[in-house]
Amino acid sequence: MDIFVGNLPFTTTREDVGDLFRAHGHVSDVRLVADRDTGRSRGFAFVTMPDPADGHRAIEALNGSLVGGRALRVNAAEDRPQRRGSDRPRRF
């Protein structure tokens, strides 16, 4: 199950996000999204949890929780539609 994690503090690391979710089950991947030009975090990430039950538990537990003074937005990731004029498949 792929999970979107938004409103992360810009200082949050990939390890920080993984630790949050590992408390709720097995995490197979964490992708912290960074700005292409600056390399700075964009404040959101995607977490993959192979067991959907673990993923749903993590969403319930972490959505709205405070990290670094910010309330996280945590929900099941949705595929983004392709951009107009792009023939590349979109990844989330």
PyMOL Python script that loads the backbone (N, CA, C, O; Angstrom):
from pymol import cmd

cmd.read_pdbstr("""\
ATOM      1  N   MET A   1       0.849  -1.172   0.000  1.00  0.00           N
ATOM      2  CA  MET A   1       0.000   0.000   0.000  1.00  0.00           C
ATOM      3  C   MET A   1       0.894   1.234   0.000  1.00  0.00           C
ATOM      4  O   MET A   1       1.804   1.348   0.820  1.00  0.00           O
ATOM      5  N   ASP A   2       0.632   2.156  -0.921  1.00  0.00           N
ATOM      6  CA  ASP A   2       1.381   3.411  -0.979  1.00  0.00           C
ATOM      7  C   ASP A   2       0.615   4.493  -0.231  1.00  0.00           C
ATOM      8  O   ASP A   2      -0.594   4.652  -0.399  1.00  0.00           O
ATOM      9  N   ILE A   3       1.342   5.229   0.593  1.00  0.00           N
ATOM     10  CA  ILE A   3       0.748   6.230   1.481  1.00  0.00           C
ATOM     11  C   ILE A   3       1.393   7.579   1.235  1.00  0.00           C
ATOM     12  O   ILE A   3       2.617   7.686   1.157  1.00  0.00           O
ATOM     13  N   PHE A   4       0.566   8.612   1.112  1.00  0.00           N
ATOM     14  CA  PHE A   4       1.035   9.987   0.973  1.00  0.00           C
ATOM     15  C   PHE A   4       1.172  10.586   2.365  1.00  0.00           C
ATOM     16  O   PHE A   4       0.294  10.412   3.210  1.00  0.00           O
ATOM     17  N   VAL A   5       2.277  11.294   2.606  1.00  0.00           N
ATOM     18  CA  VAL A   5       2.510  11.970   3.883  1.00  0.00           C
ATOM     19  C   VAL A   5       2.820  13.423   3.567  1.00  0.00           C
ATOM     20  O   VAL A   5       3.867  13.719   2.991  1.00  0.00           O
ATOM     21  N   GLY A   6       1.934  14.329   3.931  1.00  0.00           N
ATOM     22  CA  GLY A   6       2.115  15.741   3.626  1.00  0.00           C
ATOM     23  C   GLY A   6       2.265  16.595   4.862  1.00  0.00           C
ATOM     24  O   GLY A   6       1.993  16.153   5.978  1.00  0.00           O
ATOM     25  N   ASN A   7       2.700  17.820   4.652  1.00  0.00           N
ATOM     26  CA  ASN A   7       2.906  18.828   5.693  1.00  0.00           C
ATOM     27  C   ASN A   7       4.054  18.463   6.631  1.00  0.00           C
ATOM     28  O   ASN A   7       4.039  18.794   7.817  1.00  0.00           O
ATOM     29  N   LEU A   8       5.053  17.769   6.070  1.00  0.00           N
ATOM     30  CA  LEU A   8       6.241  17.434   6.856  1.00  0.00           C
ATOM     31  C   LEU A   8       7.111  18.675   7.049  1.00  0.00           C
ATOM     32  O   LEU A   8       7.203  19.511   6.150  1.00  0.00           O
ATOM     33  N   PRO A   9       7.745  18.800   8.209  1.00  0.00           N
ATOM     34  CA  PRO A   9       8.732  19.876   8.367  1.00  0.00           C
ATOM     35  C   PRO A   9       9.841  19.674   7.323  1.00  0.00           C
ATOM     36  O   PRO A   9      10.191  18.538   7.005  1.00  0.00           O
ATOM     37  N   PHE A  10      10.380  20.749   6.803  1.00  0.00           N
ATOM     38  CA  PHE A  10      11.394  20.658   5.758  1.00  0.00           C
ATOM     39  C   PHE A  10      12.690  20.014   6.244  1.00  0.00           C
ATOM     40  O   PHE A  10      13.529  19.616   5.436  1.00  0.00           O
ATOM     41  N   THR A  11      12.851  19.912   7.539  1.00  0.00           N
ATOM     42  CA  THR A  11      14.060  19.299   8.098  1.00  0.00           C
ATOM     43  C   THR A  11      13.905  17.787   8.306  1.00  0.00           C
ATOM     44  O   THR A  11      14.858  17.120   8.709  1.00  0.00           O
ATOM     45  N   THR A  12      12.723  17.247   8.037  1.00  0.00           N
ATOM     46  CA  THR A  12      12.467  15.821   8.231  1.00  0.00           C
ATOM     47  C   THR A  12      13.304  15.001   7.261  1.00  0.00           C
ATOM     48  O   THR A  12      13.421  15.346   6.085  1.00  0.00           O
ATOM     49  N   THR A  13      13.889  13.907   7.759  1.00  0.00           N
ATOM     50  CA  THR A  13      14.700  13.038   6.911  1.00  0.00           C
ATOM     51  C   THR A  13      13.900  11.785   6.525  1.00  0.00           C
ATOM     52  O   THR A  13      12.844  11.491   7.085  1.00  0.00           O
ATOM     53  N   ARG A  14      14.441  11.081   5.566  1.00  0.00           N
ATOM     54  CA  ARG A  14      13.850   9.808   5.127  1.00  0.00           C
ATOM     55  C   ARG A  14      13.761   8.842   6.312  1.00  0.00           C
ATOM     56  O   ARG A  14      12.767   8.134   6.470  1.00  0.00           O
ATOM     57  N   GLU A  15      14.799   8.822   7.133  1.00  0.00           N
ATOM     58  CA  GLU A  15      14.822   7.948   8.303  1.00  0.00           C
ATOM     59  C   GLU A  15      13.736   8.332   9.309  1.00  0.00           C
ATOM     60  O   GLU A  15      13.106   7.460   9.909  1.00  0.00           O
ATOM     61  N   ASP A  16      13.517   9.646   9.495  1.00  0.00           N
ATOM     62  CA  ASP A  16      12.468  10.109  10.411  1.00  0.00           C
ATOM     63  C   ASP A  16      11.103   9.580   9.974  1.00  0.00           C
ATOM     64  O   ASP A  16      10.330   9.082  10.792  1.00  0.00           O
ATOM     65  N   VAL A  17      10.818   9.693   8.681  1.00  0.00           N
ATOM     66  CA  VAL A  17       9.530   9.235   8.155  1.00  0.00           C
ATOM     67  C   VAL A  17       9.411   7.718   8.326  1.00  0.00           C
ATOM     68  O   VAL A  17       8.377   7.217   8.767  1.00  0.00           O
ATOM     69  N   GLY A  18      10.459   7.005   7.980  1.00  0.00           N
ATOM     70  CA  GLY A  18      10.449   5.549   8.138  1.00  0.00           C
ATOM     71  C   GLY A  18      10.188   5.134   9.570  1.00  0.00           C
ATOM     72  O   GLY A  18       9.409   4.213   9.818  1.00  0.00           O
ATOM     73  N   ASP A  19      10.833   5.805  10.521  1.00  0.00           N
ATOM     74  CA  ASP A  19      10.642   5.480  11.931  1.00  0.00           C
ATOM     75  C   ASP A  19       9.192   5.694  12.375  1.00  0.00           C
ATOM     76  O   ASP A  19       8.650   4.895  13.139  1.00  0.00           O
ATOM     77  N   LEU A  20       8.570   6.769  11.897  1.00  0.00           N
ATOM     78  CA  LEU A  20       7.168   7.027  12.237  1.00  0.00           C
ATOM     79  C   LEU A  20       6.281   5.860  11.822  1.00  0.00           C
ATOM     80  O   LEU A  20       5.419   5.415  12.579  1.00  0.00           O
ATOM     81  N   PHE A  21       6.507   5.374  10.607  1.00  0.00           N
ATOM     82  CA  PHE A  21       5.645   4.334  10.051  1.00  0.00           C
ATOM     83  C   PHE A  21       6.011   2.932  10.536  1.00  0.00           C
ATOM     84  O   PHE A  21       5.137   2.072  10.645  1.00  0.00           O
ATOM     85  N   ARG A  22       7.289   2.691  10.827  1.00  0.00           N
ATOM     86  CA  ARG A  22       7.680   1.370  11.314  1.00  0.00           C
ATOM     87  C   ARG A  22       7.023   1.026  12.650  1.00  0.00           C
ATOM     88  O   ARG A  22       6.898  -0.150  12.991  1.00  0.00           O
ATOM     89  N   ALA A  23       6.610   2.019  13.392  1.00  0.00           N
ATOM     90  CA  ALA A  23       5.898   1.768  14.643  1.00  0.00           C
ATOM     91  C   ALA A  23       4.541   1.099  14.391  1.00  0.00           C
ATOM     92  O   ALA A  23       3.908   0.601  15.323  1.00  0.00           O
ATOM     93  N   HIS A  24       4.094   1.089  13.112  1.00  0.00           N
ATOM     94  CA  HIS A  24       2.778   0.544  12.768  1.00  0.00           C
ATOM     95  C   HIS A  24       2.852  -0.655  11.829  1.00  0.00           C
ATOM     96  O   HIS A  24       1.817  -1.174  11.408  1.00  0.00           O
ATOM     97  N   GLY A  25       4.068  -1.104  11.493  1.00  0.00           N
ATOM     98  CA  GLY A  25       4.208  -2.270  10.634  1.00  0.00           C
ATOM     99  C   GLY A  25       5.443  -2.172   9.750  1.00  0.00           C
ATOM    100  O   GLY A  25       6.249  -1.250   9.875  1.00  0.00           O
ATOM    101  N   HIS A  26       5.571  -3.140   8.860  1.00  0.00           N
ATOM    102  CA  HIS A  26       6.737  -3.214   7.964  1.00  0.00           C
ATOM    103  C   HIS A  26       6.672  -2.127   6.894  1.00  0.00           C
ATOM    104  O   HIS A  26       5.636  -1.927   6.259  1.00  0.00           O
ATOM    105  N   VAL A  27       7.786  -1.431   6.704  1.00  0.00           N
ATOM    106  CA  VAL A  27       7.923  -0.395   5.675  1.00  0.00           C
ATOM    107  C   VAL A  27       8.940  -0.898   4.663  1.00  0.00           C
ATOM    108  O   VAL A  27      10.071  -1.230   5.020  1.00  0.00           O
ATOM    109  N   SER A  28       8.529  -0.953   3.385  1.00  0.00           N
ATOM    110  CA  SER A  28       9.462  -1.432   2.364  1.00  0.00           C
ATOM    111  C   SER A  28      10.144  -0.292   1.610  1.00  0.00           C
ATOM    112  O   SER A  28      11.188  -0.508   0.994  1.00  0.00           O
ATOM    113  N   ASP A  29       9.575   0.919   1.645  1.00  0.00           N
ATOM    114  CA  ASP A  29      10.194   2.034   0.921  1.00  0.00           C
ATOM    115  C   ASP A  29       9.698   3.364   1.471  1.00  0.00           C
ATOM    116  O   ASP A  29       8.541   3.490   1.871  1.00  0.00           O
ATOM    117  N   VAL A  30      10.583   4.349   1.488  1.00  0.00           N
ATOM    118  CA  VAL A  30      10.237   5.730   1.830  1.00  0.00           C
ATOM    119  C   VAL A  30      10.857   6.620   0.764  1.00  0.00           C
ATOM    120  O   VAL A  30      12.064   6.566   0.526  1.00  0.00           O
ATOM    121  N   ARG A  31      10.028   7.441   0.121  1.00  0.00           N
ATOM    122  CA  ARG A  31      10.519   8.389  -0.879  1.00  0.00           C
ATOM    123  C   ARG A  31      10.196   9.801  -0.405  1.00  0.00           C
ATOM    124  O   ARG A  31       9.048  10.241  -0.463  1.00  0.00           O
ATOM    125  N   LEU A  32      11.218  10.502   0.063  1.00  0.00           N
ATOM    126  CA  LEU A  32      11.074  11.889   0.490  1.00  0.00           C
ATOM    127  C   LEU A  32      11.280  12.747  -0.750  1.00  0.00           C
ATOM    128  O   LEU A  32      12.336  12.669  -1.378  1.00  0.00           O
ATOM    129  N   VAL A  33      10.312  13.552  -1.110  1.00  0.00           N
ATOM    130  CA  VAL A  33      10.359  14.322  -2.350  1.00  0.00           C
ATOM    131  C   VAL A  33      11.148  15.608  -2.133  1.00  0.00           C
ATOM    132  O   VAL A  33      10.890  16.370  -1.201  1.00  0.00           O
ATOM    133  N   ALA A  34      12.119  15.830  -3.023  1.00  0.00           N
ATOM    134  CA  ALA A  34      12.994  17.007  -2.929  1.00  0.00           C
ATOM    135  C   ALA A  34      12.862  17.848  -4.192  1.00  0.00           C
ATOM    136  O   ALA A  34      12.529  17.336  -5.261  1.00  0.00           O
ATOM    137  N   ASP A  35      13.121  19.123  -4.060  1.00  0.00           N
ATOM    138  CA  ASP A  35      13.132  20.038  -5.189  1.00  0.00           C
ATOM    139  C   ASP A  35      14.289  19.673  -6.123  1.00  0.00           C
ATOM    140  O   ASP A  35      15.413  19.463  -5.666  1.00  0.00           O
ATOM    141  N   ARG A  36      14.022  19.599  -7.412  1.00  0.00           N
ATOM    142  CA  ARG A  36      15.067  19.217  -8.375  1.00  0.00           C
ATOM    143  C   ARG A  36      16.233  20.188  -8.400  1.00  0.00           C
ATOM    144  O   ARG A  36      17.384  19.775  -8.542  1.00  0.00           O
ATOM    145  N   ASP A  37      15.949  21.466  -8.264  1.00  0.00           N
ATOM    146  CA  ASP A  37      17.000  22.483  -8.384  1.00  0.00           C
ATOM    147  C   ASP A  37      17.824  22.657  -7.111  1.00  0.00           C
ATOM    148  O   ASP A  37      19.047  22.785  -7.166  1.00  0.00           O
ATOM    149  N   THR A  38      17.143  22.659  -5.966  1.00  0.00           N
ATOM    150  CA  THR A  38      17.845  22.965  -4.719  1.00  0.00           C
ATOM    151  C   THR A  38      18.181  21.727  -3.898  1.00  0.00           C
ATOM    152  O   THR A  38      19.067  21.773  -3.045  1.00  0.00           O
ATOM    153  N   GLY A  39      17.483  20.623  -4.145  1.00  0.00           N
ATOM    154  CA  GLY A  39      17.687  19.422  -3.340  1.00  0.00           C
ATOM    155  C   GLY A  39      16.995  19.492  -1.994  1.00  0.00           C
ATOM    156  O   GLY A  39      17.064  18.540  -1.216  1.00  0.00           O
ATOM    157  N   ARG A  40      16.327  20.604  -1.703  1.00  0.00           N
ATOM    158  CA  ARG A  40      15.633  20.803  -0.428  1.00  0.00           C
ATOM    159  C   ARG A  40      14.311  20.028  -0.418  1.00  0.00           C
ATOM    160  O   ARG A  40      13.632  19.929  -1.440  1.00  0.00           O
ATOM    161  N   SER A  41      13.964  19.492   0.723  1.00  0.00           N
ATOM    162  CA  SER A  41      12.709  18.769   0.871  1.00  0.00           C
ATOM    163  C   SER A  41      11.535  19.651   0.465  1.00  0.00           C
ATOM    164  O   SER A  41      11.524  20.853   0.734  1.00  0.00           O
ATOM    165  N   ARG A  42      10.548  19.041  -0.185  1.00  0.00           N
ATOM    166  CA  ARG A  42       9.336  19.773  -0.566  1.00  0.00           C
ATOM    167  C   ARG A  42       8.237  19.615   0.481  1.00  0.00           C
ATOM    168  O   ARG A  42       7.141  20.149   0.314  1.00  0.00           O
ATOM    169  N   GLY A  43       8.525  18.880   1.568  1.00  0.00           N
ATOM    170  CA  GLY A  43       7.563  18.774   2.669  1.00  0.00           C
ATOM    171  C   GLY A  43       6.570  17.632   2.529  1.00  0.00           C
ATOM    172  O   GLY A  43       5.566  17.585   3.239  1.00  0.00           O
ATOM    173  N   PHE A  44       6.854  16.702   1.606  1.00  0.00           N
ATOM    174  CA  PHE A  44       5.980  15.534   1.541  1.00  0.00           C
ATOM    175  C   PHE A  44       6.777  14.306   1.130  1.00  0.00           C
ATOM    176  O   PHE A  44       7.891  14.401   0.614  1.00  0.00           O
ATOM    177  N   ALA A  45       6.165  13.144   1.377  1.00  0.00           N
ATOM    178  CA  ALA A  45       6.836  11.874   1.109  1.00  0.00           C
ATOM    179  C   ALA A  45       5.802  10.819   0.749  1.00  0.00           C
ATOM    180  O   ALA A  45       4.599  11.014   0.922  1.00  0.00           O
ATOM    181  N   PHE A  46       6.301   9.700   0.245  1.00  0.00           N
ATOM    182  CA  PHE A  46       5.471   8.532  -0.020  1.00  0.00           C
ATOM    183  C   PHE A  46       6.091   7.349   0.703  1.00  0.00           C
ATOM    184  O   PHE A  46       7.302   7.137   0.642  1.00  0.00           O
ATOM    185  N   VAL A  47       5.258   6.587   1.383  1.00  0.00           N
ATOM    186  CA  VAL A  47       5.708   5.425   2.148  1.00  0.00           C
ATOM    187  C   VAL A  47       4.997   4.205   1.579  1.00  0.00           C
ATOM    188  O   VAL A  47       3.795   4.243   1.317  1.00  0.00           O
ATOM    189  N   THR A  48       5.748   3.119   1.389  1.00  0.00           N
ATOM    190  CA  THR A  48       5.153   1.866   0.936  1.00  0.00           C
ATOM    191  C   THR A  48       5.169   0.864   2.085  1.00  0.00           C
ATOM    192  O   THR A  48       6.213   0.563   2.663  1.00  0.00           O
ATOM    193  N   MET A  49       3.984   0.361   2.395  1.00  0.00           N
ATOM    194  CA  MET A  49       3.822  -0.674   3.407  1.00  0.00           C
ATOM    195  C   MET A  49       3.165  -1.869   2.703  1.00  0.00           C
ATOM    196  O   MET A  49       2.027  -1.757   2.248  1.00  0.00           O
ATOM    197  N   PRO A  50       3.860  -3.011   2.607  1.00  0.00           N
ATOM    198  CA  PRO A  50       3.337  -4.144   1.853  1.00  0.00           C
ATOM    199  C   PRO A  50       2.007  -4.696   2.370  1.00  0.00           C
ATOM    200  O   PRO A  50       1.194  -5.179   1.581  1.00  0.00           O
ATOM    201  N   ASP A  51       1.778  -4.633   3.663  1.00  0.00           N
ATOM    202  CA  ASP A  51       0.533  -5.160   4.238  1.00  0.00           C
ATOM    203  C   ASP A  51      -0.491  -4.020   4.341  1.00  0.00           C
ATOM    204  O   ASP A  51      -0.290  -3.080   5.111  1.00  0.00           O
ATOM    205  N   PRO A  52      -1.593  -4.096   3.567  1.00  0.00           N
ATOM    206  CA  PRO A  52      -2.599  -3.027   3.618  1.00  0.00           C
ATOM    207  C   PRO A  52      -3.165  -2.775   5.015  1.00  0.00           C
ATOM    208  O   PRO A  52      -3.507  -1.641   5.350  1.00  0.00           O
ATOM    209  N   ALA A  53      -3.264  -3.821   5.827  1.00  0.00           N
ATOM    210  CA  ALA A  53      -3.775  -3.628   7.197  1.00  0.00           C
ATOM    211  C   ALA A  53      -2.838  -2.724   7.995  1.00  0.00           C
ATOM    212  O   ALA A  53      -3.294  -1.853   8.737  1.00  0.00           O
ATOM    213  N   ASP A  54      -1.520  -2.931   7.841  1.00  0.00           N
ATOM    214  CA  ASP A  54      -0.544  -2.057   8.495  1.00  0.00           C
ATOM    215  C   ASP A  54      -0.689  -0.631   7.977  1.00  0.00           C
ATOM    216  O   ASP A  54      -0.651   0.326   8.750  1.00  0.00           O
ATOM    217  N   GLY A  55      -0.856  -0.499   6.675  1.00  0.00           N
ATOM    218  CA  GLY A  55      -1.001   0.823   6.071  1.00  0.00           C
ATOM    219  C   GLY A  55      -2.205   1.577   6.601  1.00  0.00           C
ATOM    220  O   GLY A  55      -2.112   2.761   6.924  1.00  0.00           O
ATOM    221  N   HIS A  56      -3.333   0.893   6.690  1.00  0.00           N
ATOM    222  CA  HIS A  56      -4.544   1.543   7.204  1.00  0.00           C
ATOM    223  C   HIS A  56      -4.384   1.929   8.675  1.00  0.00           C
ATOM    224  O   HIS A  56      -4.839   2.991   9.098  1.00  0.00           O
ATOM    225  N   ARG A  57      -3.735   1.061   9.445  1.00  0.00           N
ATOM    226  CA  ARG A  57      -3.478   1.392  10.864  1.00  0.00           C
ATOM    227  C   ARG A  57      -2.586   2.627  10.964  1.00  0.00           C
ATOM    228  O   ARG A  57      -2.838   3.507  11.786  1.00  0.00           O
ATOM    229  N   ALA A  58      -1.551   2.696  10.136  1.00  0.00           N
ATOM    230  CA  ALA A  58      -0.637   3.847  10.158  1.00  0.00           C
ATOM    231  C   ALA A  58      -1.370   5.127   9.784  1.00  0.00           C
ATOM    232  O   ALA A  58      -1.171   6.166  10.412  1.00  0.00           O
ATOM    233  N   ILE A  59      -2.217   5.052   8.761  1.00  0.00           N
ATOM    234  CA  ILE A  59      -2.980   6.236   8.344  1.00  0.00           C
ATOM    235  C   ILE A  59      -3.846   6.724   9.495  1.00  0.00           C
ATOM    236  O   ILE A  59      -3.853   7.914   9.812  1.00  0.00           O
ATOM    237  N   GLU A  60      -4.578   5.802  10.123  1.00  0.00           N
ATOM    238  CA  GLU A  60      -5.442   6.170  11.253  1.00  0.00           C
ATOM    239  C   GLU A  60      -4.644   6.804  12.390  1.00  0.00           C
ATOM    240  O   GLU A  60      -5.065   7.803  12.972  1.00  0.00           O
ATOM    241  N   ALA A  61      -3.500   6.221  12.697  1.00  0.00           N
ATOM    242  CA  ALA A  61      -2.710   6.685  13.838  1.00  0.00           C
ATOM    243  C   ALA A  61      -1.988   7.999  13.563  1.00  0.00           C
ATOM    244  O   ALA A  61      -1.853   8.832  14.459  1.00  0.00           O
ATOM    245  N   LEU A  62      -1.523   8.188  12.326  1.00  0.00           N
ATOM    246  CA  LEU A  62      -0.643   9.331  12.053  1.00  0.00           C
ATOM    247  C   LEU A  62      -1.319  10.542  11.421  1.00  0.00           C
ATOM    248  O   LEU A  62      -0.788  11.649  11.512  1.00  0.00           O
ATOM    249  N   ASN A  63      -2.465  10.368  10.789  1.00  0.00           N
ATOM    250  CA  ASN A  63      -3.130  11.515  10.167  1.00  0.00           C
ATOM    251  C   ASN A  63      -3.520  12.533  11.237  1.00  0.00           C
ATOM    252  O   ASN A  63      -4.247  12.211  12.177  1.00  0.00           O
ATOM    253  N   GLY A  64      -3.038  13.741  11.088  1.00  0.00           N
ATOM    254  CA  GLY A  64      -3.320  14.801  12.053  1.00  0.00           C
ATOM    255  C   GLY A  64      -2.346  14.863  13.216  1.00  0.00           C
ATOM    256  O   GLY A  64      -2.408  15.791  14.023  1.00  0.00           O
ATOM    257  N   SER A  65      -1.442  13.886  13.317  1.00  0.00           N
ATOM    258  CA  SER A  65      -0.479  13.912  14.421  1.00  0.00           C
ATOM    259  C   SER A  65       0.552  15.014  14.186  1.00  0.00           C
ATOM    260  O   SER A  65       0.834  15.387  13.048  1.00  0.00           O
ATOM    261  N   LEU A  66       1.105  15.524  15.281  1.00  0.00           N
ATOM    262  CA  LEU A  66       2.069  16.617  15.192  1.00  0.00           C
ATOM    263  C   LEU A  66       3.498  16.100  15.088  1.00  0.00           C
ATOM    264  O   LEU A  66       3.931  15.250  15.866  1.00  0.00           O
ATOM    265  N   VAL A  67       4.208  16.630  14.117  1.00  0.00           N
ATOM    266  CA  VAL A  67       5.638  16.349  13.951  1.00  0.00           C
ATOM    267  C   VAL A  67       6.310  17.698  13.718  1.00  0.00           C
ATOM    268  O   VAL A  67       6.004  18.402  12.756  1.00  0.00           O
ATOM    269  N   GLY A  68       7.216  18.038  14.599  1.00  0.00           N
ATOM    270  CA  GLY A  68       7.889  19.329  14.474  1.00  0.00           C
ATOM    271  C   GLY A  68       6.924  20.497  14.501  1.00  0.00           C
ATOM    272  O   GLY A  68       7.169  21.519  13.861  1.00  0.00           O
ATOM    273  N   GLY A  69       5.821  20.356  15.239  1.00  0.00           N
ATOM    274  CA  GLY A  69       4.838  21.428  15.352  1.00  0.00           C
ATOM    275  C   GLY A  69       3.871  21.514  14.175  1.00  0.00           C
ATOM    276  O   GLY A  69       3.077  22.451  14.098  1.00  0.00           O
ATOM    277  N   ARG A  70       3.928  20.548  13.256  1.00  0.00           N
ATOM    278  CA  ARG A  70       3.048  20.565  12.081  1.00  0.00           C
ATOM    279  C   ARG A  70       2.145  19.330  12.091  1.00  0.00           C
ATOM    280  O   ARG A  70       2.594  18.221  12.378  1.00  0.00           O
ATOM    281  N   ALA A  71       0.872  19.541  11.773  1.00  0.00           N
ATOM    282  CA  ALA A  71      -0.089  18.429  11.709  1.00  0.00           C
ATOM    283  C   ALA A  71       0.071  17.718  10.374  1.00  0.00           C
ATOM    284  O   ALA A  71      -0.104  18.318   9.313  1.00  0.00           O
ATOM    285  N   LEU A  72       0.405  16.430  10.437  1.00  0.00           N
ATOM    286  CA  LEU A  72       0.619  15.656   9.219  1.00  0.00           C
ATOM    287  C   LEU A  72      -0.697  15.374   8.501  1.00  0.00           C
ATOM    288  O   LEU A  72      -1.748  15.219   9.123  1.00  0.00           O
ATOM    289  N   ARG A  73      -0.608  15.313   7.185  1.00  0.00           N
ATOM    290  CA  ARG A  73      -1.722  14.848   6.355  1.00  0.00           C
ATOM    291  C   ARG A  73      -1.281  13.491   5.817  1.00  0.00           C
ATOM    292  O   ARG A  73      -0.322  13.403   5.050  1.00  0.00           O
ATOM    293  N   VAL A  74      -1.980  12.442   6.219  1.00  0.00           N
ATOM    294  CA  VAL A  74      -1.591  11.081   5.848  1.00  0.00           C
ATOM    295  C   VAL A  74      -2.809  10.377   5.258  1.00  0.00           C
ATOM    296  O   VAL A  74      -3.849  10.274   5.909  1.00  0.00           O
ATOM    297  N   ASN A  75      -2.676   9.895   4.030  1.00  0.00           N
ATOM    298  CA  ASN A  75      -3.765   9.168   3.385  1.00  0.00           C
ATOM    299  C   ASN A  75      -3.219   8.247   2.299  1.00  0.00           C
ATOM    300  O   ASN A  75      -2.050   8.338   1.923  1.00  0.00           O
ATOM    301  N   ALA A  76      -4.071   7.366   1.802  1.00  0.00           N
ATOM    302  CA  ALA A  76      -3.666   6.463   0.727  1.00  0.00           C
ATOM    303  C   ALA A  76      -3.274   7.307  -0.482  1.00  0.00           C
ATOM    304  O   ALA A  76      -3.982   8.246  -0.846  1.00  0.00           O
ATOM    305  N   ALA A  77      -2.148   6.970  -1.101  1.00  0.00           N
ATOM    306  CA  ALA A  77      -1.671   7.710  -2.266  1.00  0.00           C
ATOM    307  C   ALA A  77      -2.575   7.425  -3.456  1.00  0.00           C
ATOM    308  O   ALA A  77      -3.084   6.316  -3.619  1.00  0.00           O
ATOM    309  N   GLU A  78      -2.765   8.447  -4.283  1.00  0.00           N
ATOM    310  CA  GLU A  78      -3.552   8.313  -5.498  1.00  0.00           C
ATOM    311  C   GLU A  78      -2.646   8.555  -6.688  1.00  0.00           C
ATOM    312  O   GLU A  78      -1.743   9.389  -6.619  1.00  0.00           O
ATOM    313  N   ASP A  79      -2.873   7.836  -7.783  1.00  0.00           N
ATOM    314  CA  ASP A  79      -2.114   8.081  -9.005  1.00  0.00           C
ATOM    315  C   ASP A  79      -2.454   9.465  -9.536  1.00  0.00           C
ATOM    316  O   ASP A  79      -3.619   9.860  -9.570  1.00  0.00           O
ATOM    317  N   ARG A  80      -1.433  10.189  -9.948  1.00  0.00           N
ATOM    318  CA  ARG A  80      -1.656  11.502 -10.551  1.00  0.00           C
ATOM    319  C   ARG A  80      -1.865  11.331 -12.044  1.00  0.00           C
ATOM    320  O   ARG A  80      -1.220  10.486 -12.665  1.00  0.00           O
ATOM    321  N   PRO A  81      -2.753  12.118 -12.628  1.00  0.00           N
ATOM    322  CA  PRO A  81      -2.932  12.029 -14.078  1.00  0.00           C
ATOM    323  C   PRO A  81      -1.687  12.551 -14.793  1.00  0.00           C
ATOM    324  O   PRO A  81      -0.947  13.371 -14.249  1.00  0.00           O
ATOM    325  N   GLN A  82      -1.464  12.065 -16.024  1.00  0.00           N
ATOM    326  CA  GLN A  82      -0.320  12.540 -16.795  1.00  0.00           C
ATOM    327  C   GLN A  82      -0.496  14.010 -17.133  1.00  0.00           C
ATOM    328  O   GLN A  82      -1.609  14.499 -17.327  1.00  0.00           O
ATOM    329  N   ARG A  83       0.637  14.699 -17.197  1.00  0.00           N
ATOM    330  CA  ARG A  83       0.603  16.097 -17.612  1.00  0.00           C
ATOM    331  C   ARG A  83       0.336  16.154 -19.106  1.00  0.00           C
ATOM    332  O   ARG A  83       0.728  15.264 -19.861  1.00  0.00           O
ATOM    333  N   ARG A  84      -0.328  17.200 -19.509  1.00  0.00           N
ATOM    334  CA  ARG A  84      -0.601  17.401 -20.921  1.00  0.00           C
ATOM    335  C   ARG A  84       0.715  17.544 -21.674  1.00  0.00           C
ATOM    336  O   ARG A  84       1.604  18.273 -21.235  1.00  0.00           O
ATOM    337  N   GLY A  85       0.845  16.861 -22.794  1.00  0.00           N
ATOM    338  CA  GLY A  85       2.048  16.975 -23.605  1.00  0.00           C
ATOM    339  C   GLY A  85       3.172  16.066 -23.165  1.00  0.00           C
ATOM    340  O   GLY A  85       4.249  16.094 -23.761  1.00  0.00           O
ATOM    341  N   SER A  86       2.961  15.268 -22.150  1.00  0.00           N
ATOM    342  CA  SER A  86       4.004  14.367 -21.667  1.00  0.00           C
ATOM    343  C   SER A  86       3.629  12.939 -22.012  1.00  0.00           C
ATOM    344  O   SER A  86       2.508  12.503 -21.752  1.00  0.00           O
ATOM    345  N   ASP A  87       4.569  12.212 -22.600  1.00  0.00           N
ATOM    346  CA  ASP A  87       4.289  10.823 -22.897  1.00  0.00           C
ATOM    347  C   ASP A  87       4.964   9.898 -21.893  1.00  0.00           C
ATOM    348  O   ASP A  87       4.937   8.677 -22.043  1.00  0.00           O
ATOM    349  N   ARG A  88       5.582  10.506 -20.847  1.00  0.00           N
ATOM    350  CA  ARG A  88       6.179   9.696 -19.791  1.00  0.00           C
ATOM    351  C   ARG A  88       5.109   9.245 -18.816  1.00  0.00           C
ATOM    352  O   ARG A  88       4.214  10.020 -18.478  1.00  0.00           O
ATOM    353  N   PRO A  89       5.187   8.001 -18.357  1.00  0.00           N
ATOM    354  CA  PRO A  89       4.238   7.584 -17.316  1.00  0.00           C
ATOM    355  C   PRO A  89       4.506   8.360 -16.024  1.00  0.00           C
ATOM    356  O   PRO A  89       5.659   8.619 -15.681  1.00  0.00           O
ATOM    357  N   ARG A  90       3.465   8.722 -15.325  1.00  0.00           N
ATOM    358  CA  ARG A  90       3.600   9.469 -14.065  1.00  0.00           C
ATOM    359  C   ARG A  90       3.858   8.515 -12.926  1.00  0.00           C
ATOM    360  O   ARG A  90       3.222   7.466 -12.821  1.00  0.00           O
ATOM    361  N   ARG A  91       4.797   8.881 -12.070  1.00  0.00           N
ATOM    362  CA  ARG A  91       5.029   8.165 -10.816  1.00  0.00           C
ATOM    363  C   ARG A  91       4.601   9.078  -9.698  1.00  0.00           C
ATOM    364  O   ARG A  91       4.650  10.301  -9.829  1.00  0.00           O
ATOM    365  N   PHE A  92       4.182   8.488  -8.598  1.00  0.00           N
ATOM    366  CA  PHE A  92       3.784   9.330  -7.473  1.00  0.00           C
ATOM    367  C   PHE A  92       4.906   9.577  -6.565  1.00  0.00           C
ATOM    368  O   PHE A  92       4.746  10.270  -5.560  1.00  0.00           O
TER     369      PHE A  92
END
""", "prot")
cmd.dss("prot")
cmd.show_as("cartoon", "prot")
cmd.util.cbc("prot")
cmd.orient("prot")
